[in-house]
Amino acid sequence: MPIAVDIDVMLARRKMSVGELADRVGITPANLAVLKNGRAKAVRFTTLAALCEVLKCQPGDLLRWEAEDASGGVLDVP
């Protein structure tokens, strides 16, 4: 998928566990894991806003676009 999720990076920077983030955001750890592992098909803006508020970051710190080549592989994007 061309959208990569970097929640784990922000969790490490904030020294916060997945369980603590899930509690503070108000979602289940299972749903947070789906989002964190890039398996989510969508994310609500309210959830994204809550993640940014708790992690004290911008949406671009959590989500980034990666170009794909014709075979579906990820290309290096500066």
N, C-alpha and C positions, 0 to 999 in steps of 0.2 A: 504494500500500500504506500502511496506517495506521501502520506502524512505520518510523521514519526512522533511518538509521545515520549517526552523526557521527564515525566513525573518522578521517576527513580533518581534522576540527577538532582532535582530540587529537594527530594527527601533527604538525600545524602548531605547536601549543602546545609540543610536546616537541622540535621541530626534528629530526624523524626521518623517514627515507624509508620508502616502502612496502616496499622490499627489505629494509631493516634490520629493520623490524618483523616481516616474514614470517620471516626467519632466526631472530630471537630468540623468536618464538612457536612455530616449528616447523611452519609451513604453507607451501604454495607461494605465490609472489606472485600467481599466477592465482587461487587460491582466496581470498586476501585481497582481491583486486580485486572478485571477485563479491560478497563480503560488504560491502566498502566502498561499492560502487555501488548497494547495495540490491537486488541481484538474487537474493540467497540466500533460500531458502524456510525454512531452519532454521539454527541455530547450536548446536553442542554446548556444554554448560556448561563443559567442560574448556577449550575454545577461548576462550570468553568470559572465563574465569578467567585464562587465560594472557595474553590481551590486556590485561586490567585490571592484572595484575602487572607486565607490561613497561611499560605506559603510566602506571602508578601512578595509577589512577583507579577509579571505581565503575562498575558496569554502566550506571547511569543517565546517565553521561557519554558513553556510546557509543550507547545506544539510547533513543529517545523515541517516544511515541505521538502521532499526529496524527489528529484527527477528519476523517472524510470526509463530504461532503454526498451527497445522493441520486444525483447524476450522477457520483460518484467523485472529485470535486475535493476538495482539502484546505481545511478550514475554519480560520480563525484561532482558535487556542486560547491563552488567556493563560498 
